Amino acid sequence: MFGIGVPELILILIIGLVVFGPGKLPEVGRAVGKSLNEFKKATAGLSESISTPVVKAETKSEPKAAETTVKAETVADKKPEVK
């Protein structure tokens, strides 16, 4: 996803251990995990709420295949009036 390999992950964990200490690191990790989870849920809900009205609008604006066939047949059935 971010291109983070094992060496980079180990470096991030060591820096986190130095900055926060061994007692606080699990709490910080838990808080970051919960925040990421909530962010994913919020973005999924937002994208769903945006895409749902677009899909509904597209289905309303598109005529059904049967309707276009009937309209085409009725136009073809009409013969031009000869005067």
N, CA, C and O atoms as a printed pandas DataFrame, in Angstrom:
     atom_number atom_name residue_name chain_id  residue_number  x_coord  y_coord  z_coord
0              1         N          MET        A               1    0.826   -1.195    0.000
1              2        CA          MET        A               1    0.000    0.000    0.000
2              3         C          MET        A               1    0.866    1.254    0.000
3              4         O          MET        A               1    0.717    2.125   -0.857
4              5         N          PHE        A               2    1.775    1.335    0.974
5              6        CA          PHE        A               2    2.631    2.512    1.075
6              7         C          PHE        A               2    4.056    2.198    0.647
7              8         O          PHE        A               2    4.899    3.095    0.634
8              9         N          GLY        A               3    4.344    0.980    0.305
9             10        CA          GLY        A               3    5.692    0.597   -0.064
10            11         C          GLY        A               3    6.603    0.454    1.145
11            12         O          GLY        A               3    7.815    0.637    1.029
12            13         N          ILE        A               4    6.035    0.128    2.308
13            14        CA          ILE        A               4    6.831   -0.034    3.522
14            15         C          ILE        A               4    7.221   -1.503    3.636
15            16         O          ILE        A               4    6.362   -2.383    3.694
16            17         N          GLY        A               5    8.511   -1.755    3.665
17            18        CA          GLY        A               5    9.010   -3.107    3.816
18            19         C          GLY        A               5    9.315   -3.412    5.271
19            20         O          GLY        A               5    9.025   -2.619    6.166
20            21         N          VAL        A               6    9.903   -4.570    5.486
21            22        CA          VAL        A               6   10.245   -5.005    6.842
22            23         C          VAL        A               6   11.283   -4.083    7.493
23            24         O          VAL        A               6   11.107   -3.726    8.658
24            25         N          PRO        A               7   12.359   -3.679    6.796
25            26        CA          PRO        A               7   13.339   -2.803    7.452
26            27         C          PRO        A               7   12.738   -1.454    7.866
27            28         O          PRO        A               7   13.035   -0.938    8.943
28            29         N          GLU        A               8   11.893   -0.895    7.003
29            30        CA          GLU        A               8   11.278    0.390    7.336
30            31         C          GLU        A               8   10.329    0.255    8.529
31            32         O          GLU        A               8   10.268    1.134    9.388
32            33         N          LEU        A               9    9.584   -0.867    8.571
33            34        CA          LEU        A               9    8.658   -1.101    9.683
34            35         C          LEU        A               9    9.412   -1.257   11.002
35            36         O          LEU        A               9    8.976   -0.739   12.030
36            37         N          ILE        A              10   10.529   -1.959   10.979
37            38        CA          ILE        A              10   11.347   -2.121   12.186
38            39         C          ILE        A              10   11.884   -0.767   12.639
39            40         O          ILE        A              10   11.890   -0.471   13.834
40            41         N          LEU        A              11   12.335    0.055   11.694
41            42        CA          LEU        A              11   12.834    1.390   12.037
42            43         C          LEU        A              11   11.733    2.245   12.676
43            44         O          LEU        A              11   11.981    2.943   13.659
44            45         N          ILE        A              12   10.527    2.190   12.120
45            46        CA          ILE        A              12    9.399    2.955   12.684
46            47         C          ILE        A              12    9.080    2.474   14.092
47            48         O          ILE        A              12    8.824    3.288   14.979
48            49         N          LEU        A              13    9.092    1.158   14.311
49            50        CA          LEU        A              13    8.823    0.618   15.653
50            51         C          LEU        A              13    9.901    1.023   16.650
51            52         O          LEU        A              13    9.582    1.339   17.796
52            53         N          ILE        A              14   11.157    1.022   16.248
53            54        CA          ILE        A              14   12.248    1.434   17.147
54            55         C          ILE        A              14   12.106    2.909   17.499
55            56         O          ILE        A              14   12.266    3.282   18.662
56            57         N          ILE        A              15   11.809    3.751   16.520
57            58        CA          ILE        A              15   11.620    5.187   16.795
58            59         C          ILE        A              15   10.428    5.396   17.722
59            60         O          ILE        A              15   10.486    6.216   18.639
60            61         N          GLY        A              16    9.343    4.651   17.484
61            62        CA          GLY        A              16    8.180    4.745   18.368
62            63         C          GLY        A              16    8.499    4.299   19.782
63            64         O          GLY        A              16    8.016    4.890   20.747
64            65         N          LEU        A              17    9.302    3.271   19.909
65            66        CA          LEU        A              17    9.699    2.783   21.230
66            67         C          LEU        A              17   10.537    3.821   21.960
67            68         O          LEU        A              17   10.373    4.009   23.165
68            69         N          VAL        A              18   11.433    4.495   21.249
69            70        CA          VAL        A              18   12.273    5.522   21.867
70            71         C          VAL        A              18   11.436    6.734   22.262
71            72         O          VAL        A              18   11.614    7.281   23.351
72            73         N          VAL        A              19   10.527    7.155   21.390
73            74        CA          VAL        A              19    9.739    8.368   21.644
74            75         C          VAL        A              19    8.705    8.142   22.748
75            76         O          VAL        A              19    8.600    8.948   23.672
76            77         N          PHE        A              20    7.948    7.061   22.657
77            78        CA          PHE        A              20    6.833    6.859   23.598
78            79         C          PHE        A              20    7.182    5.968   24.784
79            80         O          PHE        A              20    6.517    6.049   25.816
80            81         N          GLY        A              21    8.180    5.141   24.674
81            82        CA          GLY        A              21    8.541    4.252   25.761
82            83         C          GLY        A              21    7.751    2.957   25.678
83            84         O          GLY        A              21    6.725    2.887   25.001
84            85         N          PRO        A              22    8.239    1.921   26.377
85            86        CA          PRO        A              22    7.593    0.609   26.271
86            87         C          PRO        A              22    6.210    0.538   26.918
87            88         O          PRO        A              22    5.388   -0.287   26.521
88            89         N          GLY        A              23    5.946    1.381   27.898
89            90        CA          GLY        A              23    4.638    1.338   28.565
90            91         C          GLY        A              23    3.546    2.002   27.756
91            92         O          GLY        A              23    2.396    1.564   27.783
92            93         N          LYS        A              24    3.890    3.042   27.046
93            94        CA          LYS        A              24    2.900    3.835   26.320
94            95         C          LYS        A              24    2.695    3.342   24.878
95            96         O          LYS        A              24    1.667    3.645   24.272
96            97         N          LEU        A              25    3.647    2.596   24.325
97            98        CA          LEU        A              25    3.594    2.181   22.919
98            99         C          LEU        A              25    2.350    1.343   22.576
99           100         O          LEU        A              25    1.751    1.595   21.530
100          101         N          PRO        A              26    1.928    0.371   23.386
101          102        CA          PRO        A              26    0.713   -0.376   23.042
102          103         C          PRO        A              26   -0.544    0.514   23.008
103          104         O          PRO        A              26   -1.421    0.324   22.165
104          105         N          GLU        A              27   -0.618    1.469   23.917
105          106        CA          GLU        A              27   -1.767    2.373   23.939
106          107         C          GLU        A              27   -1.791    3.254   22.688
107          108         O          GLU        A              27   -2.847    3.485   22.100
108          109         N          VAL        A              28   -0.615    3.741   22.293
109          110        CA          VAL        A              28   -0.526    4.578   21.094
110          111         C          VAL        A              28   -0.890    3.756   19.861
111          112         O          VAL        A              28   -1.623    4.235   18.995
112          113         N          GLY        A              29   -0.392    2.540   19.774
113          114        CA          GLY        A              29   -0.713    1.663   18.648
114          115         C          GLY        A              29   -2.195    1.361   18.565
115          116         O          GLY        A              29   -2.774    1.359   17.479
116          117         N          ARG        A              30   -2.808    1.105   19.710
117          118        CA          ARG        A              30   -4.245    0.840   19.760
118          119         C          ARG        A              30   -5.035    2.059   19.296
119          120         O          ARG        A              30   -5.995    1.926   18.537
120          121         N          ALA        A              31   -4.634    3.244   19.749
121          122        CA          ALA        A              31   -5.330    4.470   19.366
122          123         C          ALA        A              31   -5.187    4.748   17.867
123          124         O          ALA        A              31   -6.140    5.175   17.215
124          125         N          VAL        A              32   -4.003    4.505   17.335
125          126        CA          VAL        A              32   -3.788    4.702   15.895
126          127         C          VAL        A              32   -4.624    3.703   15.104
127          128         O          VAL        A              32   -5.212    4.067   14.085
128          129         N          GLY        A              33   -4.686    2.474   15.544
129          130        CA          GLY        A              33   -5.488    1.449   14.868
130          131         C          GLY        A              33   -6.967    1.791   14.865
131          132         O          GLY        A              33   -7.638    1.645   13.844
132          133         N          LYS        A              34   -7.479    2.248   16.005
133          134        CA          LYS        A              34   -8.891    2.640   16.077
134          135         C          LYS        A              34   -9.172    3.835   15.172
135          136         O          LYS        A              34  -10.208    3.891   14.509
136          137         N          SER        A              35   -8.247    4.786   15.150
137          138        CA          SER        A              35   -8.430    5.965   14.298
138          139         C          SER        A              35   -8.465    5.579   12.822
139          140         O          SER        A              35   -9.303    6.074   12.068
140          141         N          LEU        A              36   -7.557    4.698   12.413
141          142        CA          LEU        A              36   -7.552    4.243   11.021
142          143         C          LEU        A              36   -8.832    3.487   10.673
143          144         O          LEU        A              36   -9.365    3.641    9.574
144          145         N          ASN        A              37   -9.321    2.678   11.598
145          146        CA          ASN        A              37  -10.553    1.925   11.375
146          147         C          ASN        A              37  -11.742    2.875   11.214
147          148         O          ASN        A              37  -12.559    2.694   10.312
148          149         N          GLU        A              38  -11.842    3.871   12.071
149          150        CA          GLU        A              38  -12.928    4.846   11.971
150          151         C          GLU        A              38  -12.826    5.645   10.673
151          152         O          GLU        A              38  -13.844    5.949   10.052
152          153         N          PHE        A              39  -11.605    5.986   10.260
153          154        CA          PHE        A              39  -11.409    6.720    9.013
154          155         C          PHE        A              39  -11.858    5.893    7.811
155          156         O          PHE        A              39  -12.487    6.420    6.892
156          157         N          LYS        A              40  -11.537    4.594    7.815
157          158        CA          LYS        A              40  -11.961    3.715    6.729
158          159         C          LYS        A              40  -13.484    3.620    6.658
159          160         O          LYS        A              40  -14.067    3.658    5.575
160          161         N          LYS        A              41  -14.125    3.495    7.829
161          162        CA          LYS        A              41  -15.587    3.418    7.856
162          163         C          LYS        A              41  -16.216    4.713    7.354
163          164         O          LYS        A              41  -17.201    4.685    6.616
164          165         N          ALA        A              42  -15.647    5.842    7.754
165          166        CA          ALA        A              42  -16.189    7.133    7.330
166          167         C          ALA        A              42  -16.036    7.337    5.825
167          168         O          ALA        A              42  -16.961    7.817    5.169
168          169         N          THR        A              43  -14.883    6.979    5.277
169          170        CA          THR        A              43  -14.686    7.151    3.838
170          171         C          THR        A              43  -15.554    6.184    3.043
171          172         O          THR        A              43  -16.040    6.534    1.967
172          173         N          ALA        A              44  -15.755    4.969    3.556
173          174        CA          ALA        A              44  -16.630    4.011    2.868
174          175         C          ALA        A              44  -18.071    4.510    2.878
175          176         O          ALA        A              44  -18.770    4.412    1.870
176          177         N          GLY        A              45  -18.515    5.044    4.013
177          178        CA          GLY        A              45  -19.873    5.585    4.097
178          179         C          GLY        A              45  -20.047    6.790    3.197
179          180         O          GLY        A              45  -21.091    6.949    2.565
180          181         N          LEU        A              46  -19.039    7.638    3.133
181          182        CA          LEU        A              46  -19.115    8.824    2.289
182          183         C          LEU        A              46  -19.151    8.450    0.813
183          184         O          LEU        A              46  -19.951    8.991    0.050
184          185         N          SER        A              47  -18.287    7.529    0.412
185          186        CA          SER        A              47  -18.276    7.126   -1.000
186          187         C          SER        A              47  -19.569    6.409   -1.372
187          188         O          SER        A              47  -20.041    6.538   -2.502
188          189         N          GLU        A              48  -20.145    5.659   -0.441
189          190        CA          GLU        A              48  -21.419    4.985   -0.706
190          191         C          GLU        A              48  -22.557    5.992   -0.822
191          192         O          GLU        A              48  -23.433    5.846   -1.674
192          193         N          SER        A              49  -22.548    7.009    0.028
193          194        CA          SER        A              49  -23.614    8.010   -0.024
194          195         C          SER        A              49  -23.505    8.868   -1.279
195          196         O          SER        A              49  -24.511    9.394   -1.755
196          197         N          ILE        A              50  -22.314    9.014   -1.812
197          198        CA          ILE        A              50  -22.136    9.775   -3.051
198          199         C          ILE        A              50  -22.522    8.924   -4.255
199          200         O          ILE        A              50  -23.186    9.415   -5.168
200          201         N          SER        A              51  -22.119    7.665   -4.268
201          202        CA          SER        A              51  -22.363    6.816   -5.436
202          203         C          SER        A              51  -23.816    6.369   -5.540
203          204         O          SER        A              51  -24.296    6.142   -6.650
204          205         N          THR        A              52  -24.532    6.233   -4.428
205          206        CA          THR        A              52  -25.918    5.777   -4.467
206          207         C          THR        A              52  -26.816    6.744   -5.224
207          208         O          THR        A              52  -27.560    6.287   -6.091
208          209         N          PRO        A              53  -26.802    8.060   -4.957
209          210        CA          PRO        A              53  -27.648    8.955   -5.746
210          211         C          PRO        A              53  -27.258    9.013   -7.216
211          212         O          PRO        A              53  -28.118    9.200   -8.077
212          213         N          VAL        A              54  -25.976    8.856   -7.512
213          214        CA          VAL        A              54  -25.533    8.877   -8.903
214          215         C          VAL        A              54  -26.088    7.668   -9.641
215          216         O          VAL        A              54  -26.544    7.796  -10.778
216          217         N          VAL        A              55  -26.058    6.505   -9.019
217          218        CA          VAL        A              55  -26.582    5.295   -9.642
218          219         C          VAL        A              55  -28.085    5.425   -9.846
219          220         O          VAL        A              55  -28.601    5.050  -10.900
220          221         N          LYS        A              56  -28.800    5.956   -8.842
221          222        CA          LYS        A              56  -30.240    6.135   -8.974
222          223         C          LYS        A              56  -30.563    7.110  -10.090
223          224         O          LYS        A              56  -31.506    6.886  -10.850
224          225         N          ALA        A              57  -29.803    8.184  -10.205
225          226        CA          ALA        A              57  -30.048    9.166  -11.254
226          227         C          ALA        A              57  -29.783    8.569  -12.628
227          228         O          ALA        A              57  -30.514    8.851  -13.577
228          229         N          GLU        A              58  -28.755    7.756  -12.743
229          230        CA          GLU        A              58  -28.441    7.130  -14.023
230          231         C          GLU        A              58  -29.533    6.151  -14.443
231          232         O          GLU        A              58  -29.880    6.087  -15.623
232          233         N          THR        A              59  -30.074    5.394  -13.503
233          234        CA          THR        A              59  -31.106    4.431  -13.854
234          235         C          THR        A              59  -32.414    5.125  -14.208
235          236         O          THR        A              59  -33.173    4.604  -15.025
236          237         N          LYS        A              60  -32.701    6.275  -13.623
237          238        CA          LYS        A              60  -33.907    7.009  -13.956
238          239         C          LYS        A              60  -33.799    7.669  -15.317
239          240         O          LYS        A              60  -34.786    7.726  -16.050
240          241         N          SER        A              61  -32.624    8.167  -15.673
241          242        CA          SER        A              61  -32.479    8.906  -16.915
242          243         C          SER        A              61  -32.354    7.993  -18.127
243          244         O          SER        A              61  -32.659    8.423  -19.239
244          245         N          GLU        A              62  -31.923    6.768  -17.957
245          246        CA          GLU        A              62  -31.773    5.859  -19.080
246          247         C          GLU        A              62  -33.108    5.205  -19.400
247          248         O          GLU        A              62  -33.716    4.595  -18.520
248          249         N          PRO        A              63  -33.584    5.318  -20.648
249          250        CA          PRO        A              63  -34.829    4.627  -21.002
250          251         C          PRO        A              63  -34.579    3.128  -21.071
251          252         O          PRO        A              63  -33.475    2.681  -21.384
252          253         N          LYS        A              64  -35.590    2.383  -20.783
253          254        CA          LYS        A              64  -35.457    0.935  -20.822
254          255         C          LYS        A              64  -35.422    0.468  -22.264
255          256         O          LYS        A              64  -35.937    1.144  -23.154
256          257         N          ALA        A              65  -34.824   -0.675  -22.494
257          258        CA          ALA        A              65  -34.674   -1.204  -23.845
258          259         C          ALA        A              65  -36.037   -1.468  -24.476
259          260         O          ALA        A              65  -36.215   -1.230  -25.671
260          261         N          ALA        A              66  -36.988   -1.947  -23.707
261          262        CA          ALA        A              66  -38.315   -2.233  -24.239
262          263         C          ALA        A              66  -39.007   -0.943  -24.677
263          264         O          ALA        A              66  -39.689   -0.927  -25.701
264          265         N          GLU        A              67  -38.839    0.129  -23.917
265          266        CA          GLU        A              67  -39.469    1.395  -24.268
266          267         C          GLU        A              67  -38.903    1.939  -25.574
267          268         O          GLU        A              67  -39.654    2.445  -26.408
268          269         N          THR        A              68  -37.596    1.844  -25.763
269          270        CA          THR        A              68  -37.003    2.362  -26.991
270          271         C          THR        A              68  -37.422    1.527  -28.183
271          272         O          THR        A              68  -37.594    2.062  -29.278
272          273         N          THR        A              69  -37.592    0.218  -27.994
273          274        CA          THR        A              69  -38.037   -0.639  -29.083
274          275         C          THR        A              69  -39.453   -0.290  -29.497
275          276         O          THR        A              69  -39.746   -0.209  -30.690
276          277         N          VAL        A              70  -40.333   -0.082  -28.535
277          278        CA          VAL        A              70  -41.723    0.261  -28.829
278          279         C          VAL        A              70  -41.778    1.600  -29.536
279          280         O          VAL        A              70  -42.508    1.750  -30.516
280          281         N          LYS        A              71  -41.031    2.562  -29.065
281          282        CA          LYS        A              71  -41.033    3.875  -29.702
282          283         C          LYS        A              71  -40.518    3.777  -31.130
283          284         O          LYS        A              71  -41.061    4.432  -32.020
284          285         N          ALA        A              72  -39.496    2.986  -31.371
285          286        CA          ALA        A              72  -38.937    2.842  -32.708
286          287         C          ALA        A              72  -39.939    2.156  -33.629
287          288         O          ALA        A              72  -40.052    2.521  -34.799
288          289         N          GLU        A              73  -40.663    1.173  -33.118
289          290        CA          GLU        A              73  -41.645    0.474  -33.934
290          291         C          GLU        A              73  -42.812    1.383  -34.296
291          292         O          GLU        A              73  -43.287    1.347  -35.431
292          293         N          THR        A              74  -43.280    2.193  -33.358
293          294        CA          THR        A              74  -44.412    3.060  -33.652
294          295         C          THR        A              74  -44.027    4.126  -34.662
295          296         O          THR        A              74  -44.855    4.516  -35.485
296          297         N          VAL        A              75  -42.823    4.594  -34.620
297          298        CA          VAL        A              75  -42.370    5.577  -35.600
298          299         C          VAL        A              75  -42.229    4.911  -36.967
299          300         O          VAL        A              75  -42.567    5.516  -37.984
300          301         N          ALA        A              76  -41.732    3.668  -37.003
301          302        CA          ALA        A              76  -41.552    2.967  -38.253
302          303         C          ALA        A              76  -42.899    2.577  -38.864
303          304         O          ALA        A              76  -43.021    2.517  -40.088
304          305         N          ASP        A              77  -43.910    2.309  -38.035
305          306        CA          ASP        A              77  -45.219    1.907  -38.529
306          307         C          ASP        A              77  -45.964    3.052  -39.204
307          308         O          ASP        A              77  -46.785    2.818  -40.091
308          309         N          LYS        A              78  -45.695    4.253  -38.804
309          310        CA          LYS        A              78  -46.388    5.388  -39.383
310          311         C          LYS        A              78  -45.893    5.622  -40.802
311          312         O          LYS        A              78  -44.691    5.703  -41.056
312          313         N          LYS        A              79  -46.826    5.727  -41.702
313          314        CA          LYS        A              79  -46.469    5.961  -43.093
314          315         C          LYS        A              79  -46.640    7.443  -43.387
315          316         O          LYS        A              79  -47.565    8.076  -42.877
316          317         N          PRO        A              80  -45.782    7.983  -44.180
317          318        CA          PRO        A              80  -45.927    9.400  -44.497
318          319         C          PRO        A              80  -47.185    9.625  -45.324
319          320         O          PRO        A              80  -47.542    8.822  -46.186
320          321         N          GLU        A              81  -47.831   10.720  -45.039
321          322        CA          GLU        A              81  -49.056   11.045  -45.758
322          323         C          GLU        A              81  -48.704   11.565  -47.152
323          324         O          GLU        A              81  -47.830   12.417  -47.311
324          325         N          VAL        A              82  -49.398   11.038  -48.150
325          326        CA          VAL        A              82  -49.175   11.452  -49.530
326          327         C          VAL        A              82  -50.325   12.370  -49.925
327          328         O          VAL        A              82  -51.490   11.988  -49.817
328          329         N          LYS        A              83  -50.012   13.552  -50.372
329          330        CA          LYS        A              83  -51.060   14.510  -50.745
330          331         C          LYS        A              83  -51.261   14.550  -52.224
331          332         O          LYS        A              83  -52.105   15.302  -52.712
